[in-house]
Amino acid sequence: MVQSAQLSARRAGFQAALHRWYRAHARQLPWREAPSLYKTVVSEFMLQQTQVATVLPYFARWMRGLPDFAALAAAPELRVLKLWEGLGYYARARNLRRLAQALVGMPAPPRTPAAWRELPGVGPYTAAAITSIAFGEPAACVDGNVVRILARLTGEARVFRDGSAAAKHFTPLAQALLAGSDPGEHNQAMMELGATVCTRQNPKCTECPVAVFCAAKRAGTPGKFPRLQPKQVEQRSVARAWCVHCGRLLLRRGQTKAKRLAGLHELPELADLGVKPAKYSLLAVKRRTITRFQITELIHAVKPRPALWRRIAADESLEWIALGNLEQVTLSGPHRRWVGELLGW
């Protein structure tokens, strides 16, 4: 609390140093060029749980295909998912489309964080980012980058349950440091600092414009902050089928009610086909992480037999897709890579 109060008292000097650095070193990003509300909203949705370098080509493709809210609102969901393909966390794309549909029905877009939080897919951070950048609302953004900066500046010793608890703790300080500034510039400067200088590993303290304010820098221990309880990792294993017949690949399409995979195609699980892994040779082992789950994917070569044909015919979610048409369907990112590898593309 003492460190936070001292930092708040030096707000003017902190802001001046941070903003001067940002104006000189801010990355040239497409949503910062000729900025608009639509660009800000799309970029903030894409940047949720995704790094800038990953987002850049997707943002460019998206803007070419869906250049404004009206185009997005009118687009079929499958087209939206196809443009999002590879970014993961597809609920973001569905929520973005629903948000656009809500906005085009309004006489004017809302301007306050509270109003934006009523829209699909918009949480506290996203609401603060959109309204501060687009409308100059004095709402501080507090994400992992900002938590890391503030934890190091204050040398906060407590161990937080998770990132959300840490964000809640640091929000008052973030709000105090924003006061009296251009909120959009301040928020972007904080995020830029966390992404490029005050990084999780190997922070560039000698390049930091606000190092003079930093308790962790003075103690020589920036890497120790923030202090978060270790995540509980859960191991999972999934057995999948690689089934090619007459130039077609068997895929499973996520049903409309499926929360995560609705409209997306993936290699079917052996359980979908009612067969046991021991009967089929193992083609590949793939590993990936989704939130707290570390998943091992075991891909088996499966040849369709009479009983299997009947099972496939009875399940409307199982589809034979011609190999030449695979680019036309929306595959989840990992499955797109795996299919390409197994086909030798």
MARNU-148525 format. One line per field, with one value per residue (C-alpha): residue number from 1; residue in one letter; x, y, z. Coordinates in steps of 0.5 Angstrom, whole numbers, plus 2048, in hexadecimal, padded with zeros to 3 digits. Example, Ala and Ser with C-alpha at 12.3 -4.5 7.8 and 13.67 -1.06 7.14 Angstrom:
// residues 2
nr: (1:2)
rest: (a:s)
xx: (819:81B)
yy: (7F7:7FE)
zz: (810:80E)
//
This chain:
// residues 345
nr: (1:2:3:4:5:6:7:8:9:10:11:12:13:14:15:16:17:18:19:20:21:22:23:24:25:26:27:28:29:30:31:32:33:34:35:36:37:38:39:40:41:42:43:44:45:46:47:48:49:50:51:52:53:54:55:56:57:58:59:60:61:62:63:64:65:66:67:68:69:70:71:72:73:74:75:76:77:78:79:80:81:82:83:84:85:86:87:88:89:90:91:92:93:94:95:96:97:98:99:100:101:102:103:104:105:106:107:108:109:110:111:112:113:114:115:116:117:118:119:120:121:122:123:124:125:126:127:128:129:130:131:132:133:134:135:136:137:138:139:140:141:142:143:144:145:146:147:148:149:150:151:152:153:154:155:156:157:158:159:160:161:162:163:164:165:166:167:168:169:170:171:172:173:174:175:176:177:178:179:180:181:182:183:184:185:186:187:188:189:190:191:192:193:194:195:196:197:198:199:200:201:202:203:204:205:206:207:208:209:210:211:212:213:214:215:216:217:218:219:220:221:222:223:224:225:226:227:228:229:230:231:232:233:234:235:236:237:238:239:240:241:242:243:244:245:246:247:248:249:250:251:252:253:254:255:256:257:258:259:260:261:262:263:264:265:266:267:268:269:270:271:272:273:274:275:276:277:278:279:280:281:282:283:284:285:286:287:288:289:290:291:292:293:294:295:296:297:298:299:300:301:302:303:304:305:306:307:308:309:310:311:312:313:314:315:316:317:318:319:320:321:322:323:324:325:326:327:328:329:330:331:332:333:334:335:336:337:338:339:340:341:342:343:344:345)
rest: (m:v:q:s:a:q:l:s:a:r:r:a:g:f:q:a:a:l:h:r:w:y:r:a:h:a:r:q:l:p:w:r:e:a:p:s:l:y:k:t:v:v:s:e:f:m:l:q:q:t:q:v:a:t:v:l:p:y:f:a:r:w:m:r:g:l:p:d:f:a:a:l:a:a:a:p:e:l:r:v:l:k:l:w:e:g:l:g:y:y:a:r:a:r:n:l:r:r:l:a:q:a:l:v:g:m:p:a:p:p:r:t:p:a:a:w:r:e:l:p:g:v:g:p:y:t:a:a:a:i:t:s:i:a:f:g:e:p:a:a:c:v:d:g:n:v:v:r:i:l:a:r:l:t:g:e:a:r:v:f:r:d:g:s:a:a:a:k:h:f:t:p:l:a:q:a:l:l:a:g:s:d:p:g:e:h:n:q:a:m:m:e:l:g:a:t:v:c:t:r:q:n:p:k:c:t:e:c:p:v:a:v:f:c:a:a:k:r:a:g:t:p:g:k:f:p:r:l:q:p:k:q:v:e:q:r:s:v:a:r:a:w:c:v:h:c:g:r:l:l:l:r:r:g:q:t:k:a:k:r:l:a:g:l:h:e:l:p:e:l:a:d:l:g:v:k:p:a:k:y:s:l:l:a:v:k:r:r:t:i:t:r:f:q:i:t:e:l:i:h:a:v:k:p:r:p:a:l:w:r:r:i:a:a:d:e:s:l:e:w:i:a:l:g:n:l:e:q:v:t:l:s:g:p:h:r:r:w:v:g:e:l:l:g:w)
xx: (800:806:809:802:801:808:807:800:803:809:803:805:80C:80B:806:80A:810:80B:808:80E:811:80B:80A:812:811:80A:80A:806:800:7FB:7F5:7F9:7F9:7F3:7F0:7E9:7E4:7E3:7EB:7EB:7E6:7E8:7EF:7EE:7EA:7EF:7F4:7F1:7F5:7F9:800:800:805:800:7FA:7FD:7FC:7F5:7F3:7F5:7F1:7EB:7EB:7EB:7E5:7E1:7E3:7DE:7D8:7D3:7D7:7D8:7D1:7CF:7D4:7D2:7D5:7D9:7DC:7DE:7E1:7E5:7E8:7EA:7ED:7F3:7F2:7EF:7EA:7E4:7DF:7E3:7E1:7DA:7D9:7DC:7D7:7D1:7D4:7D4:7CD:7CB:7CF:7CC:7C5:7C7:7C6:7CD:7D3:7D3:7D9:7D9:7DD:7D7:7D2:7D8:7D8:7D1:7D3:7D5:7DC:7DE:7E1:7E4:7EB:7E8:7E3:7E8:7EC:7E7:7E4:7EA:7ED:7E7:7E4:7E9:7E5:7EA:7EA:7F0:7F2:7F4:7F7:7FD:802:7FF:7FF:806:808:804:807:80E:80D:80A:80E:808:80A:803:801:7FB:7F6:7F6:7F7:7F0:7F1:7F7:7F4:7EE:7F4:7F7:7F1:7F1:7F8:7F8:7F2:7F6:7FC:7F7:7F4:7F5:7F8:7F5:7F2:7F3:7FA:7FC:7F9:7FC:803:802:800:806:80B:809:809:810:814:811:810:80F:816:81C:819:81D:81E:824:81F:819:816:813:819:81A:813:814:815:817:81C:820:820:822:81D:818:817:814:80E:808:807:802:800:802:7FC:7FA:7FB:7F7:7F9:7F4:7F5:7F1:7F1:7EF:7EE:7F1:7ED:7EE:7E9:7E9:7EC:7E8:7EA:7E5:7E4:7DF:7DB:7DA:7D2:7CE:7CE:7D5:7D8:7DF:7DF:7D8:7D9:7E0:7E3:7E8:7EB:7E6:7E7:7E7:7E2:7DD:7DE:7DD:7E4:7EA:7F1:7F4:7F1:7F5:7FC:7FF:800:802:802:801:801:7FD:7FB:7F4:7F3:7F5:7F5:7FB:7F8:7FC:7F9:7FA:7F8:7F7:7F6:7EF:7EC:7E5:7E1:7DA:7D8:7DC:7D8:7D2:7D4:7D6:7D0:7CC:7D0:7CE:7D4:7D9:7DA:7DF:7E2:7E6:7ED:7ED:7E8:7EB:7ED:7E5:7E3:7E5:7EA:7ED:7F4:7F8:7F3:7F5:7FC:7FC:7F8:7FD:803:7FF:7FE:805:802)
yy: (800:805:804:805:80B:80E:80C:80F:815:816:815:81B:819:811:814:818:813:80E:812:815:80E:80B:811:80F:808:805:800:801:7FD:7FD:7FE:805:807:80B:809:807:804:7FE:7FD:7FE:7F9:7F3:7F4:7F4:7ED:7EA:7EC:7E9:7E3:7E4:7E8:7ED:7EA:7E4:7E9:7ED:7E9:7E7:7EE:7F0:7EA:7EC:7F3:7F1:7ED:7F0:7F8:7FB:7F9:7F8:7F3:7EF:7EF:7ED:7E7:7E0:7DD:7D8:7DD:7E1:7DB:7D9:7E0:7DF:7D8:7D7:7DC:7D7:7D9:7D9:7DC:7E3:7E2:7E1:7E6:7EB:7EA:7EA:7F1:7F3:7F1:7F5:7FB:7FC:7FC:802:809:80A:806:806:80A:808:801:7FF:800:7FC:7F6:7F5:7F3:7EC:7EA:7F0:7F0:7F5:7F6:7F6:7FB:7FF:7FF:800:806:809:809:80A:80F:812:80F:80F:807:804:7FD:7F8:7F2:7ED:7F2:7F8:7F3:7F1:7F9:7FB:7F5:7F7:7FE:7FD:7F7:7F4:7ED:7EA:7E4:7E4:7DE:7E0:7E5:7E8:7E9:7ED:7F1:7F3:7F5:7F9:7FC:802:804:803:808:80D:80D:80E:814:81B:818:816:80F:80C:80E:80C:805:804:806:801:7FB:7FD:7FE:7F7:7F3:7F6:7F8:7F6:7EF:7E8:7E6:7EA:7F1:7F6:7FB:7FF:801:802:809:809:805:80A:809:801:7FE:7F7:7FB:7FE:7F7:7F4:7EE:7F0:7E9:7E7:7EB:7EB:7E5:7E0:7D9:7D4:7D1:7CA:7C7:7C1:7BC:7B9:7B4:7B4:7AE:7B0:7AD:7AE:7AB:7AD:7A9:7AA:7B1:7B3:7B5:7B3:7B9:7BB:7C1:7C5:7C5:7CC:7CB:7C9:7CF:7CF:7CB:7CD:7CD:7CB:7C5:7C0:7B9:7B5:7B1:7AA:7AA:7AD:7A7:7A2:79F:79D:7A0:79A:797:79D:79F:7A5:7AB:7B1:7B4:7BB:7BF:7C6:7CA:7CD:7D1:7CD:7C6:7C3:7BE:7B9:7B7:7B0:7AF:7A8:7A6:7A3:79F:79F:799:797:798:79F:7A1:7A0:7A4:7AA:7AA:7AA:7B0:7B7:7BA:7B5:7B8:7B5:7BB:7BB:7BC:7C2:7C5:7C5:7CD:7CE:7CC:7CF:7CB:7CC:7CF:7C9:7C4:7C8:7C7:7C0:7BE:7C2:7BE:7B7:7B9:7BC:7C3)
zz: (800:802:7FB:7F7:7FB:7F9:7F2:7F2:7F5:7EF:7EA:7E6:7E5:7E3:7DE:7DB:7DA:7D8:7D3:7D0:7CF:7CC:7C7:7C5:7C5:7C3:7BE:7B8:7B8:7B3:7B8:7BA:7B3:7B1:7B8:7B8:7BD:7B8:7B8:7C0:7C1:7BC:7BF:7C6:7C5:7C1:7C6:7CC:7CE:7C7:7C6:7C1:7BC:7BB:7BA:7B5:7AF:7B1:7B2:7AB:7A8:7AD:7AB:7A3:7A4:7A9:7A9:7AE:7B3:7AE:7A9:7B0:7B2:7AB:7AA:7AB:7B2:7AE:7AA:7B0:7B3:7AC:7AD:7B4:7B3:7B6:7BC:7C0:7C6:7C1:7C6:7C4:7BD:7BF:7C4:7BF:7BA:7BF:7C2:7BB:7BA:7C0:7BF:7B8:7BB:7C0:7BE:7C0:7C3:7CB:7CE:7D5:7D8:7DB:7D5:7D1:7D6:7D4:7CD:7CC:7CD:7D1:7D8:7DC:7D8:7D1:7D3:7D6:7D0:7CB:7CF:7D1:7CA:7C6:7CA:7CF:7D5:7DB:7DC:7DE:7DA:7DF:7DB:7DD:7DA:7DE:7E5:7E3:7E3:7E9:7ED:7EB:7EC:7F3:7F5:7F7:7FC:7FC:7F8:7F4:7F3:7EB:7E6:7E8:7EF:7ED:7E8:7ED:7F3:7EE:7EA:7EF:7EE:7E7:7E7:7EB:7E7:7E1:7E4:7E0:7DA:7D3:7D5:7CE:7CE:7D5:7D4:7CE:7D1:7D7:7D2:7CE:7D4:7D6:7CF:7CD:7D3:7DA:7D7:7DB:7DA:7D9:7DA:7D7:7DD:7DA:7D5:7D9:7D9:7E0:7E4:7E9:7EC:7EC:7F3:7F0:7EB:7F2:7F5:7EF:7EF:7E9:7E7:7EE:7EC:7EC:7F1:7EF:7F1:7EC:7E8:7E9:7E2:7E0:7DB:7D6:7D0:7CA:7C5:7BE:7B7:7B1:7AC:7A4:79F:797:798:79E:7A5:7AB:7AF:7B5:7B5:7BB:7BC:7BD:7C5:7C6:7CA:7C7:7C0:7BD:7B6:7B6:7B3:7B7:7B6:7B9:7C0:7C0:7C5:7C0:7BB:7C1:7C0:7C4:7C3:7C4:7BD:7B9:7B8:7BB:7B6:7BA:7C1:7C2:7C8:7C9:7CF:7D0:7D6:7DC:7D8:7D5:7D0:7CC:7C5:7C3:7BB:7B9:7B2:7B1:7AB:7AA:7AB:7AA:7B1:7B1:7AB:7AE:7B4:7B0:7AC:7B2:7B5:7B1:7B5:7B1:7AA:7A4:7A1:79B:79C:796:79A:7A1:7A0:7A0:7A7:7AD:7B1:7B8:7B8:7BA:7B6:7B0:7B1:7B3:7AD:7A8:7AB:7AB:7A3:7A2:7A0)
//
